[in-house]
Amino acid sequence: MSDASFLDTGVVLGFCFRDDSHHHRCRQYLDSNDFVLFVSDHVVSEYLNREPSLAEEIADGIFNHIDRLRDSEFEGQLDSMDTSRIRQNLIAGHNVAGTTLHSFYRDEVPNYIQFDDLTRRLRDLARDIEQIAIENREDLMDQVDVWERDEEYSEIDDELAEIPWDDRRICLDAHDVAEVTDYLTELATTNPTDLVDDGYRELILEETSLENVVSLANRS
């Protein structure tokens, strides 16, 4: 049984963005296990590079929803039947902000609301997306240790050469945690293609000191 977990960048993204397809499994994993948590400086750097663009994509999804609302027949005072129809008809399909929008209508919209007030609240929601992600990141960073690796582990690097470099570097970071701390450490990932499937998990466990490689990807 592992007593520490090294989180790859996808797990951090999944935790911080509820519109991420892996969000539920990442949250559940972190909430249901009493691990010592680690990320590396590489993970933090990758996350910070992606955070603004992902927040912008989700905000754009909300603004797209607002545009669809304005093009619809809804106007004036809306009741709960109207907002239910909006949820069913105007968030259908692939909206990158779908989870946020459904939660907004379920939890924050009263039974009666003026159309203009609804669109104003939606605009405020779009503007808050990046700040929400920042707050979630800060919450997670309060729970993890940020690890900096000094060793190159060139022999292990060579043995894992078929794994793409960004993912291989994560493996080496996680291996270093296990080596230096003596924790039984597992690597949690949302990228099973390059870290779990086709024998990669077995290869990583054979060549590193990791206890396990766990996929939190939502493959449905």
ROSE-46581 format. One record per atom (N, C-alpha, C): chain; residue number from 1; residue in one letter; x, y, z. Coordinates in steps of 0.1 Angstrom, whole numbers. Atoms other than C-alpha are relative to their C-alpha. Example, Ala and Ser with C-alpha at 12.3 -4.5 7.8 and 13.67 -1.06 7.14 Angstrom:
residues 2
PT  cadena  num  residuo  X  Y  Z
PT  A  1  a  9  -12  0;
PT  A  1  a  123  -45  78;
PT  A  1  a  9  12  0;
PT  A  2  s  -9  -11  0;
PT  A  2  s  137  -11  71;
PT  A  2  s  -8  11  8;
***
This chain:
residues 220
PT  cadena  num  residuo  X  Y  Z
PT  A  1  m  8  -12  0;
PT  A  1  m  0  0  0;
PT  A  1  m  9  12  0;
PT  A  2  s  -8  -13  1;
PT  A  2  s  15  34  -10;
PT  A  2  s  -4  9  11;
PT  A  3  d  3  -10  -10;
PT  A  3  d  18  61  15;
PT  A  3  d  4  14  -5;
PT  A  4  a  -3  -13  7;
PT  A  4  a  29  89  -9;
PT  A  4  a  -5  -1  -14;
PT  A  5  s  4  -1  14;
PT  A  5  s  16  100  -43;
PT  A  5  s  7  12  -6;
PT  A  6  f  -5  -11  8;
PT  A  6  f  34  120  -69;
PT  A  6  f  -10  3  -11;
PT  A  7  l  11  -4  10;
PT  A  7  l  9  139  -91;
PT  A  7  l  6  6  -12;
PT  A  8  d  -4  -6  12;
PT  A  8  d  15  146  -127;
PT  A  8  d  -8  12  -3;
PT  A  9  t  7  -13  3;
PT  A  9  t  4  178  -144;
PT  A  9  t  -15  -2  -3;
PT  A  10  g  14  2  3;
PT  A  10  g  -28  163  -156;
PT  A  10  g  -9  -1  12;
PT  A  11  v  7  2  -12;
PT  A  11  v  -39  154  -121;
PT  A  11  v  -2  14  6;
PT  A  12  v  2  -14  -5;
PT  A  12  v  -33  190  -110;
PT  A  12  v  -10  8  -8;
PT  A  13  l  10  -6  8;
PT  A  13  l  -53  203  -139;
PT  A  13  l  -13  -5  3;
PT  A  14  g  13  7  -3;
PT  A  14  g  -80  178  -132;
PT  A  14  g  -6  5  13;
PT  A  15  f  5  -5  -13;
PT  A  15  f  -82  190  -96;
PT  A  15  f  -5  14  -1;
PT  A  16  c  2  -15  0;
PT  A  16  c  -82  227  -104;
PT  A  16  c  -12  4  -9;
PT  A  17  f  10  -4  9;
PT  A  17  f  -106  228  -133;
PT  A  17  f  -11  -11  0;
PT  A  18  r  11  9  0;
PT  A  18  r  -140  212  -128;
PT  A  18  r  -6  -4  -14;
PT  A  19  d  4  4  13;
PT  A  19  d  -146  212  -165;
PT  A  19  d  9  -10  -7;
PT  A  20  d  -10  11  5;
PT  A  20  d  -116  189  -170;
PT  A  20  d  -7  -13  0;
PT  A  21  s  7  13  1;
PT  A  21  s  -129  155  -181;
PT  A  21  s  4  -10  11;
PT  A  22  h  -5  9  -11;
PT  A  22  h  -108  139  -153;
PT  A  22  h  -3  5  14;
PT  A  23  h  2  -7  -12;
PT  A  23  h  -120  162  -126;
PT  A  23  h  -5  -8  12;
PT  A  24  h  6  8  -11;
PT  A  24  h  -142  139  -106;
PT  A  24  h  9  -11  5;
PT  A  25  r  -9  11  -5;
PT  A  25  r  -117  110  -105;
PT  A  25  r  12  6  8;
PT  A  26  c  -11  -6  -7;
PT  A  26  c  -89  134  -95;
PT  A  26  c  -4  5  14;
PT  A  27  r  5  -5  -13;
PT  A  27  r  -109  150  -67;
PT  A  27  r  -2  -12  9;
PT  A  28  q  3  12  -8;
PT  A  28  q  -121  116  -55;
PT  A  28  q  13  -7  5;
PT  A  29  y  -13  6  -3;
PT  A  29  y  -85  102  -55;
PT  A  29  y  6  8  12;
PT  A  30  l  -6  -8  -10;
PT  A  30  l  -72  131  -35;
PT  A  30  l  -8  1  13;
PT  A  31  d  8  -1  -12;
PT  A  31  d  -101  133  -11;
PT  A  31  d  -1  -14  8;
PT  A  32  s  3  13  -7;
PT  A  32  s  -103  95  -3;
PT  A  32  s  13  -7  4;
PT  A  33  n  -12  6  -4;
PT  A  33  n  -66  88  3;
PT  A  33  n  8  9  9;
PT  A  34  d  -8  -8  -9;
PT  A  34  d  -44  99  31;
PT  A  34  d  15  0  -3;
PT  A  35  f  -14  0  5;
PT  A  35  f  -12  103  10;
PT  A  35  f  8  12  5;
PT  A  36  v  -9  -12  1;
PT  A  36  v  18  125  15;
PT  A  36  v  1  3  -15;
PT  A  37  l  1  -3  14;
PT  A  37  l  15  144  -18;
PT  A  37  l  12  8  -4;
PT  A  38  f  -11  -6  6;
PT  A  38  f  43  155  -41;
PT  A  38  f  -3  4  -14;
PT  A  39  v  -1  -4  14;
PT  A  39  v  46  175  -73;
PT  A  39  v  15  4  -2;
PT  A  40  s  -13  -5  2;
PT  A  40  s  78  185  -89;
PT  A  40  s  0  14  -6;
PT  A  41  d  -1  -13  5;
PT  A  41  d  90  219  -100;
PT  A  41  d  -4  0  -15;
PT  A  42  h  4  2  14;
PT  A  42  h  85  206  -136;
PT  A  42  h  -15  0  -1;
PT  A  43  v  15  0  1;
PT  A  43  v  48  199  -129;
PT  A  43  v  -5  14  3;
PT  A  44  v  5  -13  -2;
PT  A  44  v  43  233  -114;
PT  A  44  v  2  9  -12;
PT  A  45  s  -2  -9  12;
PT  A  45  s  59  250  -144;
PT  A  45  s  -9  -4  -11;
PT  A  46  e  9  4  11;
PT  A  46  e  38  230  -169;
PT  A  46  e  -14  4  3;
PT  A  47  y  14  -4  -3;
PT  A  47  y  6  237  -150;
PT  A  47  y  -1  15  -2;
PT  A  48  l  1  -15  1;
PT  A  48  l  13  275  -148;
PT  A  48  l  0  4  -14;
PT  A  49  n  0  -3  14;
PT  A  49  n  20  275  -185;
PT  A  49  n  -14  -2  -6;
PT  A  50  r  13  4  6;
PT  A  50  r  -14  259  -192;
PT  A  50  r  -12  7  6;
PT  A  51  e  11  -5  -7;
PT  A  51  e  -36  275  -166;
PT  A  51  e  -7  12  -7;
PT  A  52  p  7  -11  6;
PT  A  52  p  -43  308  -183;
PT  A  52  p  -8  -3  -13;
PT  A  53  s  7  3  12;
PT  A  53  s  -52  293  -217;
PT  A  53  s  -12  -9  2;
PT  A  54  l  12  8  -3;
PT  A  54  l  -75  267  -202;
PT  A  54  l  -11  8  7;
PT  A  55  a  11  -9  -6;
PT  A  55  a  -93  293  -181;
PT  A  55  a  -6  8  -11;
PT  A  56  e  5  -8  11;
PT  A  56  e  -97  314  -212;
PT  A  56  e  -10  -9  -9;
PT  A  57  e  9  9  8;
PT  A  57  e  -112  284  -231;
PT  A  57  e  -14  -2  7;
PT  A  58  i  13  2  -8;
PT  A  58  i  -138  278  -203;
PT  A  58  i  -8  13  0;
PT  A  59  a  7  -13  0;
PT  A  59  a  -146  315  -201;
PT  A  59  a  -7  2  -14;
PT  A  60  d  5  -1  13;
PT  A  60  d  -151  315  -239;
PT  A  60  d  -13  -9  -2;
PT  A  61  g  12  9  0;
PT  A  61  g  -175  286  -235;
PT  A  61  g  -12  6  7;
PT  A  62  i  11  -7  -7;
PT  A  62  i  -196  306  -211;
PT  A  62  i  -5  12  -8;
PT  A  63  f  4  -11  9;
PT  A  63  f  -196  337  -234;
PT  A  63  f  -8  -6  -12;
PT  A  64  n  8  7  11;
PT  A  64  n  -207  313  -262;
PT  A  64  n  -14  -3  4;
PT  A  65  h  14  3  -6;
PT  A  65  h  -236  302  -240;
PT  A  65  h  -8  13  1;
PT  A  66  i  7  -12  -1;
PT  A  66  i  -245  338  -234;
PT  A  66  i  -5  4  -14;
PT  A  67  d  4  -3  14;
PT  A  67  d  -246  344  -272;
PT  A  67  d  -12  -8  -4;
PT  A  68  r  12  9  4;
PT  A  68  r  -269  314  -277;
PT  A  68  r  -12  5  8;
PT  A  69  l  11  -5  -8;
PT  A  69  l  -291  328  -249;
PT  A  69  l  -7  12  -7;
PT  A  70  r  5  -12  7;
PT  A  70  r  -294  361  -267;
PT  A  70  r  -7  -2  -13;
PT  A  71  d  6  4  12;
PT  A  71  d  -303  344  -299;
PT  A  71  d  -13  -8  2;
PT  A  72  s  11  8  -3;
PT  A  72  s  -330  324  -282;
PT  A  72  s  -13  8  2;
PT  A  73  e  13  -7  -2;
PT  A  73  e  -367  332  -275;
PT  A  73  e  -2  4  14;
PT  A  74  f  2  -4  -14;
PT  A  74  f  -361  337  -238;
PT  A  74  f  2  15  2;
PT  A  75  e  0  -14  -3;
PT  A  75  e  -367  372  -224;
PT  A  75  e  -8  3  12;
PT  A  76  g  8  -4  -12;
PT  A  76  g  -381  391  -194;
PT  A  76  g  3  -9  12;
PT  A  77  q  -2  8  -12;
PT  A  77  q  -387  371  -162;
PT  A  77  q  0  -15  -4;
PT  A  78  l  0  14  2;
PT  A  78  l  -377  335  -163;
PT  A  78  l  -3  -7  13;
PT  A  79  d  3  8  -12;
PT  A  79  d  -390  308  -140;
PT  A  79  d  9  -13  -1;
PT  A  80  s  -8  12  0;
PT  A  80  s  -375  274  -131;
PT  A  80  s  -2  -9  -12;
PT  A  81  m  2  7  12;
PT  A  81  m  -391  258  -161;
PT  A  81  m  8  5  -11;
PT  A  82  d  -8  -7  11;
PT  A  82  d  -374  283  -184;
PT  A  82  d  15  -4  2;
PT  A  83  t  -14  3  -2;
PT  A  83  t  -340  277  -168;
PT  A  83  t  3  -14  -2;
PT  A  84  s  -2  14  3;
PT  A  84  s  -345  240  -169;
PT  A  84  s  1  -3  -15;
PT  A  85  r  0  1  15;
PT  A  85  r  -352  243  -207;
PT  A  85  r  13  5  -5;
PT  A  86  i  -13  -5  5;
PT  A  86  i  -321  264  -211;
PT  A  86  i  11  -10  3;
PT  A  87  r  -10  10  -3;
PT  A  87  r  -300  238  -194;
PT  A  87  r  -1  -12  -10;
PT  A  88  q  1  11  9;
PT  A  88  q  -314  211  -216;
PT  A  88  q  3  3  -15;
PT  A  89  n  -1  -4  14;
PT  A  89  n  -314  230  -249;
PT  A  89  n  13  7  -4;
PT  A  90  l  -11  -9  4;
PT  A  90  l  -285  255  -248;
PT  A  90  l  13  -4  6;
PT  A  91  i  -13  5  -4;
PT  A  91  i  -258  235  -230;
PT  A  91  i  2  -13  -6;
PT  A  92  a  -1  13  7;
PT  A  92  a  -263  205  -252;
PT  A  92  a  13  0  -9;
PT  A  93  g  -12  0  9;
PT  A  93  g  -234  193  -273;
PT  A  93  g  13  2  8;
PT  A  94  h  -13  0  -6;
PT  A  94  h  -197  198  -265;
PT  A  94  h  3  15  3;
PT  A  95  n  -4  -13  -5;
PT  A  95  n  -194  231  -245;
PT  A  95  n  11  -2  10;
PT  A  96  v  -11  2  -10;
PT  A  96  v  -160  232  -227;
PT  A  96  v  -3  4  14;
PT  A  97  a  4  -5  -13;
PT  A  97  a  -177  250  -199;
PT  A  97  a  -13  -7  5;
PT  A  98  g  13  7  -3;
PT  A  98  g  -206  225  -196;
PT  A  98  g  -2  -3  14;
PT  A  99  t  1  3  -14;
PT  A  99  t  -199  213  -161;
PT  A  99  t  -2  12  9;
PT  A  100  t  1  -13  -7;
PT  A  100  t  -195  249  -148;
PT  A  100  t  -14  5  -2;
PT  A  101  l  13  -5  3;
PT  A  101  l  -227  259  -165;
PT  A  101  l  -11  -7  7;
PT  A  102  h  10  8  -7;
PT  A  102  h  -248  230  -152;
PT  A  102  h  0  3  15;
PT  A  103  s  -1  -3  -14;
PT  A  103  s  -235  237  -117;
PT  A  103  s  -6  13  3;
PT  A  104  f  5  -14  -1;
PT  A  104  f  -243  274  -121;
PT  A  104  f  -15  0  1;
PT  A  105  y  14  1  1;
PT  A  105  y  -279  267  -131;
PT  A  105  y  -6  -7  12;
PT  A  106  r  5  8  -11;
PT  A  106  r  -284  241  -104;
PT  A  106  r  1  7  13;
PT  A  107  d  -3  -5  -13;
PT  A  107  d  -269  259  -75;
PT  A  107  d  -1  15  2;
PT  A  108  e  -1  -14  -2;
PT  A  108  e  -269  296  -81;
PT  A  108  e  -11  8  -7;
PT  A  109  v  11  -7  6;
PT  A  109  v  -299  305  -102;
PT  A  109  v  -13  -2  8;
PT  A  110  p  12  1  -8;
PT  A  110  p  -331  313  -82;
PT  A  110  p  -12  -5  -9;
PT  A  111  n  12  5  8;
PT  A  111  n  -366  300  -92;
PT  A  111  n  -5  11  -10;
PT  A  112  y  4  -10  9;
PT  A  112  y  -373  334  -107;
PT  A  112  y  11  10  -2;
PT  A  113  i  -11  -9  2;
PT  A  113  i  -348  356  -124;
PT  A  113  i  -2  8  -13;
PT  A  114  q  1  -8  12;
PT  A  114  q  -348  384  -150;
PT  A  114  q  11  -4  -10;
PT  A  115  f  -9  5  10;
PT  A  115  f  -331  375  -183;
PT  A  115  f  13  8  1;
PT  A  116  d  -12  -8  -1;
PT  A  116  d  -307  405  -180;
PT  A  116  d  8  -3  12;
PT  A  117  d  -7  4  -12;
PT  A  117  d  -298  395  -145;
PT  A  117  d  8  -13  -2;
PT  A  118  l  -6  13  3;
PT  A  118  l  -291  360  -157;
PT  A  118  l  13  2  -8;
PT  A  119  t  -12  -2  9;
PT  A  119  t  -267  371  -185;
PT  A  119  t  11  8  8;
PT  A  120  r  -10  -7  -8;
PT  A  120  r  -250  395  -161;
PT  A  120  r  7  -9  9;
PT  A  121  r  -7  10  -9;
PT  A  121  r  -243  367  -136;
PT  A  121  r  9  -9  -8;
PT  A  122  l  -9  9  8;
PT  A  122  l  -230  345  -164;
PT  A  122  l  13  7  -4;
PT  A  123  r  -12  -8  3;
PT  A  123  r  -206  373  -175;
PT  A  123  r  9  0  12;
PT  A  124  d  -8  -1  -12;
PT  A  124  d  -194  376  -139;
PT  A  124  d  7  -14  2;
PT  A  125  l  -6  13  -2;
PT  A  125  l  -189  338  -138;
PT  A  125  l  11  -2  -10;
PT  A  126  a  -11  1  10;
PT  A  126  a  -168  339  -170;
PT  A  126  a  12  7  5;
PT  A  127  r  -12  -8  -4;
PT  A  127  r  -146  366  -156;
PT  A  127  r  7  -6  13;
PT  A  128  d  -6  6  -13;
PT  A  128  d  -141  346  -123;
PT  A  128  d  7  -13  -3;
PT  A  129  i  -5  13  2;
PT  A  129  i  -130  314  -140;
PT  A  129  i  15  -1  3;
PT  A  130  e  -15  1  -3;
PT  A  130  e  -92  321  -138;
PT  A  130  e  2  1  14;
PT  A  131  q  -2  -2  -15;
PT  A  131  q  -95  333  -102;
PT  A  131  q  -4  -13  7;
PT  A  132  i  4  13  -6;
PT  A  132  i  -113  301  -93;
PT  A  132  i  10  -10  -1;
PT  A  133  a  -11  10  2;
PT  A  133  a  -86  280  -108;
PT  A  133  a  12  4  8;
PT  A  134  i  -12  -5  -9;
PT  A  134  i  -59  301  -90;
PT  A  134  i  -3  -4  14;
PT  A  135  e  3  4  -14;
PT  A  135  e  -77  295  -57;
PT  A  135  e  1  -15  2;
PT  A  136  n  -1  14  -1;
PT  A  136  n  -80  258  -64;
PT  A  136  n  15  -5  1;
PT  A  137  r  -14  4  0;
PT  A  137  r  -43  256  -72;
PT  A  137  r  7  4  13;
PT  A  138  e  -6  -4  -12;
PT  A  138  e  -33  275  -41;
PT  A  138  e  -5  -9  11;
PT  A  139  d  5  10  -10;
PT  A  139  d  -55  251  -20;
PT  A  139  d  8  -13  -2;
PT  A  140  l  -8  13  2;
PT  A  140  l  -37  221  -36;
PT  A  140  l  14  2  4;
PT  A  141  m  -14  -3  -3;
PT  A  141  m  -3  237  -32;
PT  A  141  m  3  0  15;
PT  A  142  d  -1  1  -14;
PT  A  142  d  -10  240  5;
PT  A  142  d  1  -14  6;
PT  A  143  q  0  14  -5;
PT  A  143  q  -13  202  7;
PT  A  143  q  12  -8  -6;
PT  A  144  v  -10  8  6;
PT  A  144  v  17  192  -14;
PT  A  144  v  14  5  3;
PT  A  145  d  -14  -4  0;
PT  A  145  d  55  193  -13;
PT  A  145  d  5  1  -14;
PT  A  146  v  -6  -2  13;
PT  A  146  v  72  207  -44;
PT  A  146  v  14  -5  0;
PT  A  147  w  -13  7  0;
PT  A  147  w  101  185  -52;
PT  A  147  w  9  4  -11;
PT  A  148  e  -10  -3  10;
PT  A  148  e  133  194  -70;
PT  A  148  e  10  -11  0;
PT  A  149  r  -9  11  2;
PT  A  149  r  154  166  -84;
PT  A  149  r  14  5  -4;
PT  A  150  d  -14  -4  4;
PT  A  150  d  192  169  -85;
PT  A  150  d  7  -11  -8;
PT  A  151  e  -6  11  7;
PT  A  151  e  201  134  -98;
PT  A  151  e  -6  -1  -14;
PT  A  152  e  4  2  14;
PT  A  152  e  200  127  -136;
PT  A  152  e  -6  -14  -2;
PT  A  153  y  4  14  2;
PT  A  153  y  194  89  -133;
PT  A  153  y  1  -4  -15;
PT  A  154  s  -2  2  14;
PT  A  154  s  208  85  -168;
PT  A  154  s  -3  -14  -4;
PT  A  155  e  3  14  3;
PT  A  155  e  206  47  -167;
PT  A  155  e  -15  -3  -1;
PT  A  156  i  15  2  0;
PT  A  156  i  169  47  -158;
PT  A  156  i  -6  8  -12;
PT  A  157  d  4  -8  11;
PT  A  157  d  164  74  -184;
PT  A  157  d  1  -7  -13;
PT  A  158  d  -2  8  13;
PT  A  158  d  179  52  -211;
PT  A  158  d  -10  -12  0;
PT  A  159  e  9  12  0;
PT  A  159  e  157  22  -200;
PT  A  159  e  -14  4  -3;
PT  A  160  l  13  -5  3;
PT  A  160  l  126  44  -203;
PT  A  160  l  -1  8  -12;
PT  A  161  a  -1  -9  12;
PT  A  161  a  136  59  -236;
PT  A  161  a  -12  0  -9;
PT  A  162  e  11  0  9;
PT  A  162  e  105  48  -254;
PT  A  162  e  -12  8  5;
PT  A  163  i  10  -9  -6;
PT  A  163  i  84  70  -231;
PT  A  163  i  3  14  -4;
PT  A  164  p  -3  -14  4;
PT  A  164  p  81  106  -244;
PT  A  164  p  7  8  11;
PT  A  165  w  -9  -6  -10;
PT  A  165  w  105  129  -227;
PT  A  165  w  -8  7  12;
PT  A  166  d  7  -7  -10;
PT  A  166  d  80  151  -208;
PT  A  166  d  -6  -10  11;
PT  A  167  d  5  10  -9;
PT  A  167  d  64  119  -193;
PT  A  167  d  11  -7  7;
PT  A  168  r  -12  7  -6;
PT  A  168  r  98  103  -187;
PT  A  168  r  6  8  11;
PT  A  169  r  -6  -9  -10;
PT  A  169  r  110  133  -168;
PT  A  169  r  -9  -1  13;
PT  A  170  i  9  1  -12;
PT  A  170  i  79  130  -145;
PT  A  170  i  3  -13  7;
PT  A  171  c  -4  13  -6;
PT  A  171  c  88  93  -140;
PT  A  171  c  13  1  9;
PT  A  172  l  -12  -2  -8;
PT  A  172  l  123  103  -129;
PT  A  172  l  -2  9  12;
PT  A  173  d  3  -8  -12;
PT  A  173  d  110  130  -106;
PT  A  173  d  -7  -8  11;
PT  A  174  a  7  9  -9;
PT  A  174  a  86  105  -90;
PT  A  174  a  10  -10  6;
PT  A  175  h  -10  10  -5;
PT  A  175  h  114  79  -87;
PT  A  175  h  9  7  10;
PT  A  176  d  -9  -7  -9;
PT  A  176  d  136  105  -70;
PT  A  176  d  -6  2  14;
PT  A  177  v  8  -1  -12;
PT  A  177  v  109  111  -44;
PT  A  177  v  1  -13  8;
PT  A  178  a  0  13  -6;
PT  A  178  a  107  74  -37;
PT  A  178  a  14  -4  6;
PT  A  179  e  -13  3  -4;
PT  A  179  e  145  70  -35;
PT  A  179  e  5  8  12;
PT  A  180  v  -5  -9  -10;
PT  A  180  v  152  100  -13;
PT  A  180  v  -8  -1  13;
PT  A  181  t  9  -1  -12;
PT  A  181  t  122  99  11;
PT  A  181  t  -2  -14  6;
PT  A  182  d  3  13  -4;
PT  A  182  d  118  61  14;
PT  A  182  d  -15  -2  2;
PT  A  183  y  15  2  0;
PT  A  183  y  80  66  11;
PT  A  183  y  -3  -11  -11;
PT  A  184  l  5  9  10;
PT  A  184  l  62  38  -8;
PT  A  184  l  -8  10  -9;
PT  A  185  t  5  -11  9;
PT  A  185  t  54  62  -37;
PT  A  185  t  -7  -5  -12;
PT  A  186  e  6  3  13;
PT  A  186  e  29  59  -65;
PT  A  186  e  -1  12  -9;
PT  A  187  l  1  -11  9;
PT  A  187  l  27  80  -96;
PT  A  187  l  -15  0  -5;
PT  A  188  a  13  -1  4;
PT  A  188  a  -8  93  -103;
PT  A  188  a  0  8  -13;
PT  A  189  t  0  -7  14;
PT  A  189  t  -15  103  -140;
PT  A  189  t  -14  0  -6;
PT  A  190  t  12  0  9;
PT  A  190  t  -43  112  -164;
PT  A  190  t  4  -3  -14;
PT  A  191  n  -5  3  13;
PT  A  191  n  -21  101  -193;
PT  A  191  n  3  -15  -1;
PT  A  192  p  -3  14  1;
PT  A  192  p  -25  63  -195;
PT  A  192  p  7  -4  -13;
PT  A  193  t  -6  4  13;
PT  A  193  t  -14  62  -232;
PT  A  193  t  15  -1  1;
PT  A  194  d  -14  0  0;
PT  A  194  d  22  70  -224;
PT  A  194  d  6  -5  13;
PT  A  195  l  -6  4  -13;
PT  A  195  l  25  59  -188;
PT  A  195  l  -6  -13  6;
PT  A  196  v  6  11  -5;
PT  A  196  v  2  29  -183;
PT  A  196  v  -2  -11  -11;
PT  A  197  d  3  10  10;
PT  A  197  d  -9  12  -215;
PT  A  197  d  12  -6  -7;
PT  A  198  d  -10  7  8;
PT  A  198  d  10  -12  -237;
PT  A  198  d  13  -3  7;
PT  A  199  g  -12  4  -7;
PT  A  199  g  34  -23  -210;
PT  A  199  g  8  11  7;
PT  A  200  y  -7  -11  -6;
PT  A  200  y  45  11  -199;
PT  A  200  y  0  0  15;
PT  A  201  r  1  0  -15;
PT  A  201  r  33  7  -163;
PT  A  201  r  10  -11  5;
PT  A  202  e  -9  10  -4;
PT  A  202  e  52  -26  -160;
PT  A  202  e  15  4  -2;
PT  A  203  l  -13  -5  2;
PT  A  203  l  83  -10  -175;
PT  A  203  l  5  9  11;
PT  A  204  i  -3  -10  -10;
PT  A  204  i  82  19  -151;
PT  A  204  i  2  -7  13;
PT  A  205  l  -1  6  -13;
PT  A  205  l  77  -3  -121;
PT  A  205  l  13  -9  1;
PT  A  206  e  -12  8  0;
PT  A  206  e  106  -26  -132;
PT  A  206  e  12  9  1;
PT  A  207  e  -13  -8  1;
PT  A  207  e  131  2  -138;
PT  A  207  e  1  11  11;
PT  A  208  t  -1  -11  -10;
PT  A  208  t  122  27  -110;
PT  A  208  t  -4  -6  14;
PT  A  209  s  3  4  -14;
PT  A  209  s  116  26  -72;
PT  A  209  s  -15  2  3;
PT  A  210  l  14  -3  -3;
PT  A  210  l  79  34  -76;
PT  A  210  l  -8  -12  3;
PT  A  211  e  8  11  -5;
PT  A  211  e  53  13  -59;
PT  A  211  e  -11  -3  -10;
PT  A  212  n  12  2  9;
PT  A  212  n  25  18  -85;
PT  A  212  n  -1  12  -9;
PT  A  213  v  3  -10  9;
PT  A  213  v  14  38  -114;
PT  A  213  v  -15  -1  -2;
PT  A  214  v  14  0  0;
PT  A  214  v  -23  48  -112;
PT  A  214  v  -6  9  -10;
PT  A  215  s  6  -9  10;
PT  A  215  s  -44  61  -140;
PT  A  215  s  -13  6  6;
PT  A  216  l  12  -6  -4;
PT  A  216  l  -71  86  -131;
PT  A  216  l  -8  6  -12;
PT  A  217  a  7  -4  12;
PT  A  217  a  -82  91  -167;
PT  A  217  a  -14  -4  -1;
PT  A  218  n  13  4  3;
PT  A  218  n  -118  91  -176;
PT  A  218  n  -1  -3  -15;
PT  A  219  r  -1  5  14;
PT  A  219  r  -119  70  -207;
PT  A  219  r  -13  -1  -7;
PT  A  220  s  13  2  6;
PT  A  220  s  -156  70  -213;
PT  A  220  s  -3  11  -10;
***
